[in-house]
């Protein structure tokens, strides 16, 4: 059983991703097989994990997934030397109400798997108070064990000593301290990090982060603090997410890349084939496919090109005359009639749905979603209950087509983003994570 650690923090924006990538690459450089996971609904971080380790990373989520599914996904780490799981938001942050069995909090996964928590703490603007925060996190929930702390953005050696002494006074180990001006931050965009495949220098950035962390963090002490996971009993067969078809034409480029890795793996495990194509390259979906799927991404950044790519738009329109087409979030927007960018310019989209969206006045839509289908969509019939997550800044200007589903947030409150259907075309604002069984 591999040694395991879960990297978390008191809040978002503290440096969890950078530290996870740096540690993963540093241990890989030592010759260890490192397996990463992402706790929670993030479709960008796993690609960076994969770049750092050379092994595919997947999401695990206590709100959307049952324990058997998490166990089946976590089992991929059994042949590794070290598991590094990255948390989301703060350690105990989750939804207002429980989902399948948890709230989606990182602490749920830490307790279930028995993964000790390595805290990243940014003590900017404080000193001894950092120890109070770490103590509160340590004592907040039985069953969640804090292994120690890495300090990030430390101002000076004096600052570091004050914080270290305070943490020593409450018996919380400090494994290292990264200076405030260490140039290891990864580029960001409004939905999070710039995608790994977009950034040509990602390998160099990860290598530099690993070098800095190797200099300032006691890697041997971190490794000794890791503990074997408590893998739940593995199911006789892995949990299945029904593929939308036998041969799936999947849009895949910088505008359409937000799809959870475990979904693609589940489709393939169920016997489906995936044929990728690029709308930005004006490519048509595979003529031999029986369904087309457009994931989310950043269509608003490429709206002009999408509007100009008539071969793609005509081919997709022709495809939809006889076969189902589905879009998630950004893919849903691209299937609509038009998209208005942040500058107020409207761009014509594919027009398979009547949806009109706008980024001219940004408004955050964020949270878990439970959808009950009122009409079918690819792979799922009327009445199917699907668990997913919504995260975008677009505003619905018009959504004239019949609703796809009754959609509620984690607290059970209905939301306006119901998705829609017209003919063979469907779309949702939420990204599918798992089926509700």
PyMOL commands that set and color helices and strands:
alter all, ss='L'
color gray80, all
select helices_A, chain A and resi 16-29+45-53+67-77+106-113+129-139+157-168+196-198+202-216+219-225+261-269+299-301+303-308+310-320+330-335
alter helices_A, ss='H'
color red, helices_A
select strands_A, chain A and resi 3-9+34-39+58-60+82-86+116-122+146-154+174-179+188-189+192-193+227-228+247-251+273-277+291-294+324-328+338-340+346-348+356-358+365-373+385-392+395-398+402-403+405-409+420-422+425-428+431-435
alter strands_A, ss='S'
color yellow, strands_A
deselect
rebuild
show_as cartoon
